[in-house]
Amino acid sequence: MSVHIARQVDDVLENLSSVKNATILAGGTDLLVEINFGRQRPTHIVAIDRVEELKDLSRNGHVRMGAGVTYTRMLETDIGSPALQEAARTIGSPQIRNAATIGGNLGTCSPAGDALPVLAALDATVVLKSSKGERRLAFGDFMTGPKKSVRRPDELIVAAEWDDAGAAQTYMFAATRNAMAISISGLALVADRERRRVGVGLGSCGPTIIRASEAERFAEGLFEEAGWELPHRPSEAAAKEFGRLAAGAAKPIDDVRGTAAYRRHVLAVMGERSLTRVAAIA
Ligand SMILES: Cc1cc2nc3c(=O)[nH]c(=O)nc-3n(C[C@H](O)[C@H](O)[C@H](O)COP(=O)(O)OP(=O)(O)OC[C@H]3O[C@@H](n4cnc5c(N)ncnc54)[C@H](O)[C@@H]3O)c2cc1C
């Protein structure tokens, strides 16, 4: 096995295009597990953790988060997404958060990836680069199945971008414990007052991250009635209905972490609570 330590994006792209089946290594918190369990046997690794360009983070009405931004950095910086910070806080342990990156969460593309429901709810764009050029894809077009995306082997995920959606957003998840546990289900809710748009992303309850579009339209209607003035107190019945619609969008399965019925139940509860919480944020 050979390892190339890259320092620039162009250097990574050159390696990805010239070496067949080159494997990208960012924080290594997913990849090393795969290697240790014998599920992957890379022959050529391109380490990208020293590529400074990938650590860029800018916020100016629009957020651009380089693929190399770690969860620890997300927690220490004003990243323009409180929901993504909530997701970052739930991920792994401090050691994992110090190494693990947003690009790695996108690279693995697990339906249980905690950053991904937030990116879906934010309507984020995934930016990919290869020696042939750049592609910009809506998150919903990027992820195609469990641990599957449209990324080609010669492409590097360089960033995730989204419009700054304001403070009214949250991420909730249910797991067997509060830390170091894979989520049973997760829900991200973003209410963007400026664009009068609601985004709801569901994790760990289908083959991909799911957008709960009926729940989104329902919440938009509620906020519209209130003239998008927050804080706003939705009725108990409205919050319940939002939870019901969010859970209805899920396509869960029974597995070792939980049954499909339990997943639907927690999504309905999280939906109800998240609407009440987000509506209370001024
Ligand atoms: C103990 C432990 C706890 C964890 N807890 C959580 C958790 O609570 N929530 C959660 O979501 N995840 C969790 N994870 C999984 C992991 O930490 C995250 O998925 C993390 O975001 C992976 O980032 P990384 O930089 O370490 O990726 P790596 O392991 O370096 O890479 C992961 C995959 O993505 C590819 N890749 C990496 N960067 C890029 C890029 N820029 N472009 C293209 N492909 C790329 C790699 O080739 C590899 O296939 C945990 C892992 C461990 C070991």
The ligand as an ORCA input file, in Angstrom:
! r2SCAN-3c Opt
* xyz 0 1
  C     -16.173      5.930     17.647
  C     -16.866      6.574     16.487
  C     -18.022      7.296     16.711
  C     -18.693      7.897     15.635
  N     -19.830      8.593     15.883
  C     -20.515      9.161     14.851
  C     -21.725      9.860     15.084
  O     -22.190     10.001     16.226
  N     -22.365     10.402     14.002
  C     -21.871     10.278     12.737
  O     -22.479     10.789     11.800
  N     -20.725      9.609     12.493
  C     -20.046      9.049     13.505
  N     -18.895      8.346     13.251
  C     -18.443      8.196     11.871
  C     -17.430      9.263     11.390
  O     -16.760      9.879     12.476
  C     -18.096     10.342     10.518
  O     -18.787      9.777      9.429
  C     -17.076     11.365     10.000
  O     -17.733     12.488      9.474
  C     -16.115     10.789      8.962
  O     -15.176     11.798      8.637
  P     -13.624     11.480      8.416
  O     -12.978     12.769      8.060
  O     -13.046     10.754      9.562
  O     -13.717     10.522      7.132
  P     -12.739      9.356      6.655
  O     -12.846      8.179      7.544
  O     -11.374      9.880      6.390
  O     -13.438      9.028      5.263
  C     -14.724      8.475      5.200
  C     -15.071      8.132      3.750
  O     -15.243      9.312      2.982
  C     -14.261      9.411      1.953
  N     -13.849     10.833      1.959
  C     -13.375     11.535      3.013
  N     -13.203     12.839      2.660
  C     -13.580     12.926      1.365
  C     -13.616     13.993      0.427
  N     -13.265     15.263      0.748
  N     -14.035     13.740     -0.840
  C     -14.421     12.477     -1.192
  N     -14.420     11.441     -0.351
  C     -13.994     11.650      0.911
  C     -13.165      8.423      2.319
  O     -12.493      7.906      1.191
  C     -13.967      7.358      3.041
  O     -14.585      6.503      2.106
  C     -18.186      7.755     14.306
  C     -17.011      7.032     14.088
  C     -16.358      6.445     15.151
  C     -15.093      5.661     14.907
*
